[in-house]
Amino acid sequence: MESKPASSMFAHALDGRVALVTGGDSGIGAASAKALADAGADVAIIYLEDEVGAHETCAAIEASGRRALALRSDVREEAEVNDAFTRIEHIIGKVDILVNSAGINTYGIKVVDLSFAQWSDMLHTDLTGTFLAARRCIRALQESGKKGAIINISSIHADVVRSGSAAYASAKAGVKKFTETLALEVAGDGITVNAIAPGMILTPMNQSAKDHWIVRKVKSEFIPLGRPGTPDEVANVVLFLASPAGDYFTGSTLTIDGGLSKMLALGA
Ligand SMILES: NC(=O)c1ccc[n+]([C@@H]2O[C@H](COP(=O)([O-])OP(=O)(O)OC[C@H]3O[C@@H](n4cnc5c(N)ncnc54)[C@H](O)[C@@H]3O)[C@@H](O)[C@H]2O)c1
């Protein structure tokens, strides 16, 4: 199933803006970075390992006529995150759109078997990484008096859980509550903070479903719309929240899951 980015609807909506997308080398982050550039923003991305993916995203941003910058940075590390922002400020400008998409998944490990390292890595990447980037972004925005938009990628698993994913669900529920609290704290500065809760999206995080049609088919049977979502479809929500059309949203979590999280009553 092909889906198109909605950036043509938002042409020039983000002219003059500077965006940072963590995890912009892959999946939802890469699609978001491209969509933001198509809508007029200069875009920096943070990546951990995938240099090829980072270069591909930058090439797509530049093909939109926008400035691109890829920085290798670990969102778990306070100094690296702060340093990345400083470099972006020097090279492109002050970030006024932040998309926290960097994340990992530990699905399939029950709590009894979960190591401290796995728990800690999960929480540090998805939750602490979001905190570190958001805090640095807000400090700079408050200093300059600029408005901004922060968009955190949570998950439907912040609300609906499954066995074997306690660390992921805890991290994503944390992202949701962090989003709501921060939204209250910075509303007076004209900074909006929202989250997006995707269901099953075809990215490397769902590699088996990407690779094998039978896995896709079986998993799709639980999704009312009958198919997984695409990274571009999530990027469309990012674009909406970053654009003036999303100006009155703050502290919200927008679910995009084809209805998957509403299937709980099936066994009732
Ligand atoms: N794919 C889905 O079905 C789905 C569903 C709900 C939520 N999400 C969330 O969406 C976000 C993006 O995931 P995706 O599906 O695009 O997967 P992905 O694996 O394609 O992207 C994950 C990105 O996180 C980056 N990353 C991981 N650890 C990092 C670190 N320590 N420092 C910097 N970058 C790091 C990677 O470089 C990669 O770009 C994640 O937060 C994920 O939890 C995905």
The ligand as an SDF file (V2000), in Angstrom:
LIG
                    3D

 44 48  0  0  0  0  0  0  0  0999 V2000
    7.5850    1.1680   13.9610 N   0  0  0  0  0  0  0  0  0  0  0  0
    6.5710    1.1030   14.8090 C   0  0  0  0  0  0  0  0  0  0  0  0
    5.6730    0.2600   14.6450 O   0  0  0  0  0  0  0  0  0  0  0  0
    6.4830    2.0510   15.9700 C   0  0  0  0  0  0  0  0  0  0  0  0
    5.2860    2.0370   16.7090 C   0  0  0  0  0  0  0  0  0  0  0  0
    5.1630    2.8990   17.7960 C   0  0  0  0  0  0  0  0  0  0  0  0
    6.2010    3.7410   18.1280 C   0  0  0  0  0  0  0  0  0  0  0  0
    7.3600    3.7220   17.3890 N   0  0  0  0  0  0  0  0  0  0  0  0
    8.4340    4.6250   17.7870 C   0  0  0  0  0  0  0  0  0  0  0  0
    8.8290    5.4060   16.6910 O   0  0  0  0  0  0  0  0  0  0  0  0
   10.1740    5.8480   16.8840 C   0  0  0  0  0  0  0  0  0  0  0  0
   10.9560    5.5950   15.6150 C   0  0  0  0  0  0  0  0  0  0  0  0
   11.0690    4.1980   15.4190 O   0  0  0  0  0  0  0  0  0  0  0  0
   11.0580    3.5460   13.9650 P   0  0  0  0  0  0  0  0  0  0  0  0
    9.8970    2.6480   13.8930 O   0  0  0  0  0  0  0  0  0  0  0  0
   11.2320    4.5880   12.9330 O   0  0  0  0  0  0  0  0  0  0  0  0
   12.3280    2.5870   14.0810 O   0  0  0  0  0  0  0  0  0  0  0  0
   13.7870    2.6940   13.4670 P   0  0  0  0  0  0  0  0  0  0  0  0
   14.5160    1.5570   14.0780 O   0  0  0  0  0  0  0  0  0  0  0  0
   13.7000    2.8130   12.0030 O   0  0  0  0  0  0  0  0  0  0  0  0
   14.3290    4.0660   14.0580 O   0  0  0  0  0  0  0  0  0  0  0  0
   14.8670    4.1630   15.3320 C   0  0  0  0  0  0  0  0  0  0  0  0
   15.8930    5.2750   15.2980 C   0  0  0  0  0  0  0  0  0  0  0  0
   16.3850    5.5060   16.6180 O   0  0  0  0  0  0  0  0  0  0  0  0
   17.7540    5.8380   16.5180 C   0  0  0  0  0  0  0  0  0  0  0  0
   18.3940    5.5390   17.8000 N   0  0  0  0  0  0  0  0  0  0  0  0
   18.3070    4.4350   18.5580 C   0  0  0  0  0  0  0  0  0  0  0  0
   19.0500    4.5610   19.6700 N   0  0  0  0  0  0  0  0  0  0  0  0
   19.6210    5.7890   19.6080 C   0  0  0  0  0  0  0  0  0  0  0  0
   20.4960    6.5070   20.4630 C   0  0  0  0  0  0  0  0  0  0  0  0
   20.9360    5.9840   21.6190 N   0  0  0  0  0  0  0  0  0  0  0  0
   20.8970    7.7450   20.0790 N   0  0  0  0  0  0  0  0  0  0  0  0
   20.4710    8.2930   18.9160 C   0  0  0  0  0  0  0  0  0  0  0  0
   19.6420    7.6640   18.0720 N   0  0  0  0  0  0  0  0  0  0  0  0
   19.2170    6.4190   18.4170 C   0  0  0  0  0  0  0  0  0  0  0  0
   18.2900    4.9790   15.3840 C   0  0  0  0  0  0  0  0  0  0  0  0
   19.4170    5.6240   14.8440 O   0  0  0  0  0  0  0  0  0  0  0  0
   17.1030    4.9640   14.4300 C   0  0  0  0  0  0  0  0  0  0  0  0
   17.2160    6.0130   13.5430 O   0  0  0  0  0  0  0  0  0  0  0  0
   10.7050    5.0770   18.0960 C   0  0  0  0  0  0  0  0  0  0  0  0
   10.6770    5.9090   19.2210 O   0  0  0  0  0  0  0  0  0  0  0  0
    9.7040    3.9490   18.2400 C   0  0  0  0  0  0  0  0  0  0  0  0
    9.6240    3.4600   19.5500 O   0  0  0  0  0  0  0  0  0  0  0  0
    7.5200    2.8900   16.3200 C   0  0  0  0  0  0  0  0  0  0  0  0
  1  2  1  0
  2  3  2  0
  2  4  1  0
  4  5  1  0
  4 44  2  0
  5  6  2  0
  6  7  1  0
  7  8  2  0
  8  9  1  0
  8 44  1  0
  9 10  1  0
  9 42  1  0
 10 11  1  0
 11 12  1  0
 11 40  1  0
 12 13  1  0
 13 14  1  0
 14 15  2  0
 14 16  1  0
 14 17  1  0
 17 18  1  0
 18 19  2  0
 18 20  1  0
 18 21  1  0
 21 22  1  0
 22 23  1  0
 23 24  1  0
 23 38  1  0
 24 25  1  0
 25 26  1  0
 25 36  1  0
 26 27  1  0
 26 35  1  0
 27 28  2  0
 28 29  1  0
 29 30  1  0
 29 35  2  0
 30 31  1  0
 30 32  2  0
 32 33  1  0
 33 34  2  0
 34 35  1  0
 36 37  1  0
 36 38  1  0
 38 39  1  0
 40 41  1  0
 40 42  1  0
 42 43  1  0
M  CHG  2   8   1  16  -1
M  END
$$$$
